[in-house]
Amino acid sequence: MTTVRPHLLTKVFWITAPGIGEIREEPVAAPGQGDVLVRAHHGALSRGTESLVFQGLVPESEWQRMRCPFQDGGFPAPVKYGYISVGTVEDGSPDLKGKTVFCLHPHQALYTVPEDAVSIVPESVPAARAVLAANMETALNIVWDAGLSAGDRVTVVGGGVVGCLTAYLAQRTPGAEVQIVDVDPAKAALFAKLGLDSAAPEDAKGERNILIHTSATEAGLNRALELADMEATVVEASWYGDRPVSVMLGGAFHSKRLRIVSSQVGMIAQSKRSRVSYKERMRLALELLADDALDALFTHEVMFEELPDAMPGLMASAAGVGCVRIHYPAERMP
């Protein structure tokens, strides 16, 4: 059983009302048997989900399903939310002490969690890049849900971090022809750094047999349907919160016998569920980050203490924004 050390305090980011955040100071539980104390060094904002959470747009029907590990408070606010943290184990299990680990944890400088909640970051992956692990895990699940195979003609509609990582993984499929589509011309340079063929929506290639939608826009989903070939699979990987979405199910949708499949990281893709655990999926996601080219995804950097002032602007627009990396001050446990 854990106890609280009154003198051991940490700083935590809370959403206090829709569109408003603050840094609070809280006590930290000392690690008990099977626990580890982690000092965060880097984090990141998951713009898709966290934008909806920050703006108070999580529908009441999803308040329980949308809870993240170690969340405090509840939707819409006040709530302590987030799921990207990379740090060093300062206390706890001797096997993990001193190791760099990834944890699905809200934005917090110091925290105690069960040791099975952390994953060791491979030596081949810099700690500052390991914050992409949650997004890579999502991309991996999307690729599994899409059922990619050799020679597929794949289009990813939506060039956010998850979309980029999904296209990056899809391109590794032997013989696959992959294109990423986005409305933001400023992202063309980023796509090039990742070795991805890209196009504006109006210039995208048609007759694709795998369409993956990650833009979280009605227009993006309908464009994916328009680009589909006969009997193509359209994977809907966006989450819209409480926004209604109109989908063009007229036109050629039925004559082309199109299939729409949902993908969500909360469950392992059905094709892998019987033989891949959540821990194994995260281990693989971390290993897949051992490529320097992925550093191109980091377009914005913010200090942890600046989050209350920076969040409204970072969540307001996706234009030119890739991964927003958070840096924590370098401190040691007293």
SVG drawing of the C-alpha trace seen along z (x, -y; Angstrom):
<svg xmlns="http://www.w3.org/2000/svg" viewBox="-28 -32 49 48">
<polyline fill="none" stroke="black" stroke-width="0.4" points="0.0,0.0 1.3,-3.5 1.7,-6.3 1.9,-10.1 5.1,-11.9 3.9,-15.4 7.2,-17.0 7.3,-15.3 5.3,-17.5 4.9,-17.7 3.3,-20.0 0.3,-18.8 -1.6,-20.3 -5.3,-20.5 -8.1,-21.5 -10.2,-23.6 -12.9,-24.6 -13.4,-24.2 -10.5,-26.0 -8.8,-26.9 -5.9,-25.1 -3.7,-25.7 -0.6,-24.2 -1.4,-22.8 0.9,-21.4 0.0,-18.0 1.6,-15.4 3.1,-12.3 2.6,-8.8 5.7,-7.0 6.2,-3.8 5.0,-0.7 5.6,3.0 5.4,3.3 5.4,-0.5 7.9,-2.9 8.4,-6.6 8.9,-8.3 10.5,-11.7 9.0,-13.0 11.5,-14.6 9.3,-14.8 5.7,-14.7 3.5,-15.6 0.0,-16.7 -2.2,-14.3 -4.0,-17.0 -6.9,-15.0 -8.3,-13.7 -6.8,-16.3 -8.2,-19.1 -11.7,-17.7 -11.0,-17.2 -9.5,-20.7 -12.5,-22.3 -15.0,-20.2 -16.4,-18.4 -16.4,-14.8 -20.0,-13.7 -21.5,-12.5 -22.1,-9.0 -18.3,-8.6 -17.3,-10.0 -16.4,-6.6 -15.0,-5.0 -12.8,-8.1 -11.1,-8.0 -7.3,-7.7 -5.0,-5.8 -4.4,-7.7 -6.9,-10.4 -8.2,-12.4 -11.4,-14.5 -14.1,-14.0 -15.4,-15.4 -15.9,-18.1 -13.8,-19.7 -12.0,-19.9 -9.9,-17.0 -6.3,-15.9 -5.9,-14.3 -3.2,-13.2 -1.4,-9.9 2.1,-10.7 5.0,-10.8 8.6,-9.7 10.9,-9.8 13.4,-8.1 12.5,-5.7 13.9,-7.2 12.7,-4.8 10.9,-1.4 11.8,1.8 15.6,2.4 15.2,3.8 13.7,0.6 15.6,-2.0 17.5,-4.4 15.7,-3.2 14.1,-5.5 10.4,-4.5 7.2,-5.5 4.0,-5.7 0.4,-6.5 0.0,-9.2 -1.4,-12.8 0.9,-15.8 2.7,-15.6 6.3,-16.1 6.6,-13.3 4.3,-10.3 4.0,-6.9 2.5,-4.0 2.5,-0.2 5.6,1.1 3.6,2.9 2.3,-0.5 5.6,-1.6 7.5,-0.3 11.2,-0.5 12.4,-2.7 14.8,-0.9 18.4,-2.2 17.9,-2.8 15.2,-5.4 16.1,-8.8 13.9,-9.7 12.7,-12.9 11.4,-10.9 9.8,-8.2 6.9,-10.6 5.6,-9.4 4.9,-6.0 1.2,-6.5 0.6,-7.8 2.7,-5.0 0.7,-2.5 -2.5,-4.0 -1.0,-3.9 0.0,-0.3 -3.5,0.6 -4.9,-1.3 -2.6,0.7 -3.7,3.9 -7.4,2.9 -6.9,2.0 -5.4,5.5 -2.7,4.2 -1.0,6.7 1.6,6.6 0.7,4.4 -2.1,2.4 -2.9,-1.1 -3.2,-3.0 -4.3,-6.6 -4.2,-8.2 -6.5,-11.3 -5.3,-13.6 -1.6,-14.5 -1.6,-14.9 0.9,-12.9 -1.3,-9.7 -1.9,-10.0 1.9,-10.5 2.8,-7.5 0.1,-5.4 1.4,-6.3 5.0,-5.7 4.1,-2.2 1.9,-1.5 4.9,-2.3 6.8,0.5 4.4,3.0 6.1,4.7 5.0,3.3 2.4,0.9 1.7,-2.4 1.1,-4.9 -0.1,-8.6 -1.0,-11.0 -3.5,-13.7 -3.9,-16.9 -5.4,-20.4 -2.4,-22.2 0.3,-22.9 2.7,-23.9 3.0,-20.2 4.4,-19.1 8.0,-19.6 7.2,-17.4 5.8,-14.6 8.9,-14.8 11.2,-14.3 9.3,-11.2 9.7,-10.0 5.9,-10.1 4.2,-10.9 1.6,-13.6 -1.2,-15.5 -3.9,-18.1 -7.4,-16.6 -8.3,-17.7 -5.1,-16.2 -5.2,-12.9 -5.0,-9.6 -8.2,-7.6 -9.0,-3.9 -7.4,-3.1 -8.3,0.2 -7.3,-0.9 -8.4,-4.4 -7.5,-5.4 -9.2,-8.6 -7.5,-10.5 -8.4,-14.1 -11.5,-14.2 -13.4,-16.2 -16.6,-15.4 -15.0,-16.6 -12.0,-14.3 -14.1,-11.2 -16.2,-11.9 -13.1,-12.5 -11.8,-9.1 -15.0,-7.5 -14.7,-9.3 -11.1,-8.0 -12.1,-4.4 -12.0,-1.6 -14.4,1.3 -14.8,3.2 -12.3,1.0 -12.0,0.7 -12.3,-2.7 -10.9,-2.7 -12.3,-5.5 -9.7,-6.3 -10.9,-9.8 -12.9,-10.6 -15.4,-13.4 -16.4,-13.9 -20.0,-15.2 -20.0,-16.5 -22.5,-14.9 -21.0,-13.8 -22.7,-13.5 -21.5,-10.6 -22.2,-10.3 -23.8,-6.8 -25.5,-7.6 -23.8,-7.9 -21.4,-4.9 -21.2,-3.8 -23.4,-0.7 -22.5,0.1 -18.8,0.1 -19.6,2.3 -17.5,0.2 -16.8,1.2 -16.3,-1.2 -14.3,0.1 -13.8,-1.7 -10.4,-1.7 -9.8,-2.7 -6.7,-2.1 -8.6,-1.2 -8.9,2.4 -6.3,4.4 -7.3,5.0 -9.4,8.1 -6.9,9.8 -4.2,9.6 -6.2,9.8 -5.8,13.5 -2.0,13.3 -0.9,9.7 -1.2,8.1 -1.3,4.4 2.2,4.6 3.5,6.3 1.8,3.7 3.5,0.9 6.8,2.6 6.6,2.9 5.4,-0.7 8.5,-1.9 10.9,0.3 9.4,-1.2 10.5,-4.7 14.2,-3.9 14.4,-6.1 15.8,-9.6 13.5,-10.7 10.6,-10.7 12.1,-13.7 10.6,-15.7 7.2,-15.2 8.2,-17.6 7.0,-21.1 6.4,-22.8 8.1,-22.7 6.7,-24.0 7.8,-24.0 5.5,-22.3 5.0,-25.5 3.8,-27.3 1.0,-24.8 -1.9,-27.0 -0.9,-29.9 0.0,-27.8 -2.8,-25.2 -5.6,-27.5 -3.5,-28.5 -2.0,-25.0 -5.5,-23.4 -7.2,-26.1 -5.8,-25.2 -4.0,-22.3 -2.3,-24.5 1.4,-23.6 1.2,-21.8 2.7,-18.3 3.7,-16.9 3.8,-19.4 6.5,-18.2 6.5,-19.1 9.7,-19.6 9.8,-19.3 12.4,-21.1 15.4,-19.0 15.0,-18.2 15.9,-15.4 14.0,-13.8 14.9,-15.3"/>
</svg>
